[in-house]
Amino acid sequence: MSNPPPSPAASRTVRCYHCREVFDVPPKAMSISCPWCYKRVTLDDIVVKDTCMQSRVQTCGRLLVHRKGSIVASIIEAMQGIEILGHAEGAITSGGPVLIGPKARVKGDVTAPSIWMEPGAVIESGYFKIIGPDRLAKGPSRPPEPPAPIVCTANDRPPVVVPAWKPVLRR
Ligand SMILES: [Zn+2]
C-alpha cells in the first residue's frame, strides 16, 4: 500500500525570485527564507490600490494593480502572475500570465510566459518577451528531447509502431 498523495491544501509550491528554485511552503505563510539561497521572500499577493513607489516590488505570489492604482519601481516581479488595470512603470517580470486591462497604462519591459492585453490599454514604451518561467534569467534551455517510439498493441491486431520523432526544421 502506498501513502495517499498529499492534499493540494497541505502546501503551496512557489518559485524563489532570487534564485528561481522551486519549493513548498505552508499555505498561509506570508514570507519565508528560501531553502535554496536562504534569502527572505514575500509569498503573499501584492495589491496596489493607490500610488506605490519603491525600488523593488517582488513576490512569489501575484501582483494586482487596481484601476486607480499606480506602481513605479525599478524592478516589478511576481512569480505567479500580474494583473494591471491601472498604471505600472518599471522592469516587469512575471512567472505567470500577465493581464493588461483596457484602461491600463504600462511603461517598461515585460517578461512573462504569456501576455493578454485588452483593447484600450496604453503601452508607452517597453520590450515584451514571452518566456517560460523555468527559463527566467537562466539563459536558453536545452532543445527538447525527441520522445521514444511508442508501441501500441490492440487485442488481436499486430502491434503498431509509431516511428521516433525527428526534427523537420534544420537549425
Ligand atoms: Zn532562493
Boltz pocket constraint, residues with backbone or C-beta under 6 A from the ligand:
constraints:
  - pocket:
      binder: B
      contacts: [[A, 16], [A, 17], [A, 18], [A, 19], [A, 20], [A, 21], [A, 34], [A, 35], [A, 36], [A, 37], [A, 38], [A, 39]]
      max_distance: 6.0
